[in-house]
Amino acid sequence: MNSDHESNEEKRFTFGVEGMTCVSCVRIVERNLNKLDKVHFASVNLATEKAYVIADGDTGIEEIREAVEKSGYGFIEKYEEKSLLEKDFNEALKSLKVSFLLFFPVTVLMIFHMAGVKVPGYHIIEFVFGIAAFLLPGRKIFRSAFIAAAHGHSNMDTLVALGAFSAWLTSGIKLAGANIVSFGALSVMLVFIHILGRYIESRLKYSASVEIRSLMSMRSTHATLVYGDETIEVPVESVKVDSLVAVRSGERIPLDGEIVEGKGYADESMLTGEPDRVKKYSGAEVTGGTVLESGFIKFRVTRAGEDTFLARMIKMVEDAQSSKVPLQALADRITVYFVPLIFIFAVVSSLIWFFLYDVFNPVLKEAAHYLPWIPVDSEPLSMAVFVFVAVLVIACPCALGLATPMALIAGTGAAASRGLLIKNGEAMQRAGEIEKIFLDKTGTLTRGEPSVVFATISEEDSKVVYLMEEMSVHPIAGAVLKYYSRFKNGNTMEASEVKETAGEGMSCFCNGEHYFFGRPENPELYSVMMKRGETVVELRKSGRVSGYVSIADPLKDDAHEAVERIKASGIVPVMLTGDNEETAKSVASSLGIEEVFAGVKPHEKLFAVQNEQKNGKRVAMVGDGINDAAALKASDMGIAIGSGTDLSIESADIIITGGELVSIIKAIEISKYTIRKIKQNLFWAFFYNLLAIPSAVAGLLSPVIAESCMIFSSINVILNSKRIKNKEF
């Protein structure tokens, strides 16, 4: 089981659930998990057979295991999507082979029998083969139906099991001497066709999850540790933070880190979705899972194990695929009542046919000229069973259960392959409703690689500034540290009570003086520089201005294109920044952004988002810093730049791993297209039932054709979802 602590009071679990067949199974597992007092959230994905639970920190694995097994389904502690989907596929193939060995001879004999050829012992054969089909390939169908019944609910297998058993029962009644038409062979055919559908479904599900498997394949199994002048190859899970690791040309970088020696070019397409190679040199960051295409480097490990970017990326995609969208709530509510109602409907329909057979039989004979499978010469009981089985089978809600999860798998996978991580399904549904996008400036619209262009701070005070900025995570701190790099070694100054105030700056005490380095007290003093788009950071010593640093941060190469595409999509871009008004307006004007909120503090960014929401607008927020976290969390769609802080990434709904601004609109387009496919899936699943059930009730649909239609509906949902992967965004 994979778990991670969101806080000291919360734990997350990811695990597998075996034996589910439809949304009714999902519902019963979720219900049992949510009954646990310590569970805050539980979501189960039918397509991947994976569950995701958020619970109190003291929740144990056994409590969750017990809740799942109490539902009647299997609990898989260490969930591995590839192995689980492969296992399902192999089991489905094995069942299909056994089922075919029973299906083929019975079907051939049935064709001869229907053609008028006398087959000795035909009814005994179909009776015995029906038992074999139930006990061998069909045992999981009946086991699933039994589990559902034992827990007071029904599922797709309930309908198939009832239909197959009813068809088989006619052969037993025939053998007992009753004058009815036997449909015993249909029981074997129904089991075979149902298993064939499961096989096709498992194969398509496996291929649909190719993106998550490709991410997993990027994990390195070994790393080359450096010990003095020697190297040793060790399992990657044994490598700790601060270890020194060597990577040769052509090797995959095993963990996240910072280069301390060497240089080369890395393939970072997994982060950006782009094929461009990135130059790496001493001091540059490297990401586990990327490939060093040329050169040789040694790097110090900064993140290991489940903390690496790739591990977090995989987990986010997995969690997103287990999430739900509000649209699915409609399907879930319907299926709660759907199966029991269909069973009642089937019983009532069969009774009507039994008692009014003579009334409707002339209509059947007329229809039989066009539909040869209609049993016009059967007895009332045979026709009643025929209708009963057909209604049960055609109404199986398998397609409804797959409509949302299959689209989410395809949508999140398509996003991941383009350097986008969509963390939850609800945000995807809101994407089509976004009216405004708030854009942070530094590190979002700009490169986040600022450089000092002018400074007036004294040598002694500069040493204090360096001590403070070493403790900061703001992009500007990097520029200041680089400018004052001469103080990296040999700085004898000592600072105490170093503190960073988000949206304000850094402060400390040194030599009895209070220092503050951050937002200018009177920005008008620096208007000339600000009009050039530069950011001014002021140093105040015991309340008196003691100098300043002017910093320029160039715009990202795709900033203009991103803003134009946002506007072209009908969304209003708004700059929301803690920088001063003159600098903000200068940058906004160059990009064509008309609405600007400048000089805002973190809580004011939050208020700006909430004010728009109070006015009934759907808003997105794009940022990369600590001061953006609250606004990202509160917005209808929070988008974090992957190069940003951990807090901003954790607060966002969507993460742009490569930092490209054009990916903002790509994320929205993928989300909108995915939701469109979910709506299409749900529509066709409902529409199919609306058309097919009346046909089955009218006696115009054979149970075998009904089963084939049900399978086709499910396959259509899967194939329609897979179109998301091939769509150009």
HELIX and SHEET records of a PDB file:
HELIX    1   1 VAL A   23  ASN A   34  1                                  12    
HELIX    2   2 ILE A   61  LYS A   70  1                                  10    
HELIX    3   3 GLU A   81  MET A  114  1                                  34    
HELIX    4   4 TYR A  122  LEU A  135  1                                  14    
HELIX    5   5 ARG A  139  ALA A  150  1                                  12    
HELIX    6   6 MET A  156  LEU A  175  1                                  20    
HELIX    7   7 GLY A  184  ALA A  208  1                                  25    
HELIX    8   8 VAL A  210  SER A  217  1                                   8    
HELIX    9   9 VAL A  236  SER A  238  5                                   3    
HELIX   10  10 SER A  269  THR A  272  1                                   4    
HELIX   11  11 GLY A  305  ASP A  307  5                                   3    
HELIX   12  12 PHE A  309  SER A  322  1                                  14    
HELIX   13  13 PRO A  326  PHE A  355  1                                  30    
HELIX   14  14 TYR A  357  ALA A  367  1                                  11    
HELIX   15  15 PRO A  380  ILE A  394  1                                  15    
HELIX   16  16 CYS A  398  ALA A  416  1                                  19    
HELIX   17  17 GLY A  425  ALA A  431  1                                   7    
HELIX   18  18 LYS A  441  LEU A  445  3                                   5    
HELIX   19  19 GLU A  459  GLU A  469  1                                  11    
HELIX   20  20 PRO A  475  TYR A  483  1                                   9    
HELIX   21  21 SER A  485  PHE A  487  5                                   3    
HELIX   22  22 PRO A  523  TYR A  526  5                                   4    
HELIX   23  23 SER A  527  LYS A  531  1                                   5    
HELIX   24  24 ALA A  559  ALA A  568  1                                  10    
HELIX   25  25 GLU A  581  LEU A  591  1                                  11    
HELIX   26  26 PRO A  602  LYS A  614  1                                  13    
HELIX   27  27 ILE A  626  ASP A  628  5                                   3    
HELIX   28  28 ALA A  629  ALA A  634  1                                   6    
HELIX   29  29 ASP A  646  SER A  651  1                                   6    
HELIX   30  30 VAL A  662  VAL A  697  1                                  36    
HELIX   31  31 PRO A  703  ASN A  726  1                                  24    
SHEET    1   A 4 ASN A   2  SER A   7  0                                        
SHEET    2   A 4 GLU A  10  GLU A  18 -1                                        
SHEET    3   A 4 LYS A  50  ASP A  56 -1                                        
SHEET    4   A 4 VAL A  39  ASN A  45 -1                                        
SHEET    1   B 3 ASN A   2  SER A   7  0                                        
SHEET    2   B 3 GLU A  10  GLU A  18 -1                                        
SHEET    3   B 3 GLY A  74  ILE A  76 -1                                        
SHEET    1   C 6 GLU A 230  PRO A 235  0                                        
SHEET    2   C 6 HIS A 222  TYR A 227 -1                                        
SHEET    3   C 6 LEU A 244  VAL A 247 -1                                        
SHEET    4   C 6 VAL A 291  ARG A 303 -1                                        
SHEET    5   C 6 ASP A 256  ASP A 267 -1                                        
SHEET    6   C 6 ARG A 277  LYS A 280 -1                                        
SHEET    1   D 6 GLU A 230  PRO A 235  0                                        
SHEET    2   D 6 HIS A 222  TYR A 227 -1                                        
SHEET    3   D 6 LEU A 244  VAL A 247 -1                                        
SHEET    4   D 6 VAL A 291  ARG A 303 -1                                        
SHEET    5   D 6 ASP A 256  ASP A 267 -1                                        
SHEET    6   D 6 GLU A 285  VAL A 286 -1                                        
SHEET    1   E 7 LEU A 420  ILE A 422  0                                        
SHEET    2   E 7 ILE A 654  ILE A 656 -1                                        
SHEET    3   E 7 MET A 637  ILE A 641  1                                        
SHEET    4   E 7 VAL A 619  GLY A 623  1                                        
SHEET    5   E 7 LYS A 436  LEU A 439  1                                        
SHEET    6   E 7 VAL A 572  LEU A 576  1                                        
SHEET    7   E 7 GLU A 595  PHE A 597  1                                        
SHEET    1   F 6 SER A 451  ALA A 455  0                                        
SHEET    2   F 6 ARG A 544  ALA A 552 -1                                        
SHEET    3   F 6 THR A 535  LYS A 541 -1                                        
SHEET    4   F 6 GLU A 513  GLY A 518 -1                                        
SHEET    5   F 6 GLY A 505  CYS A 510 -1                                        
SHEET    6   F 6 SER A 496  THR A 501 -1                                        
END                                                                             
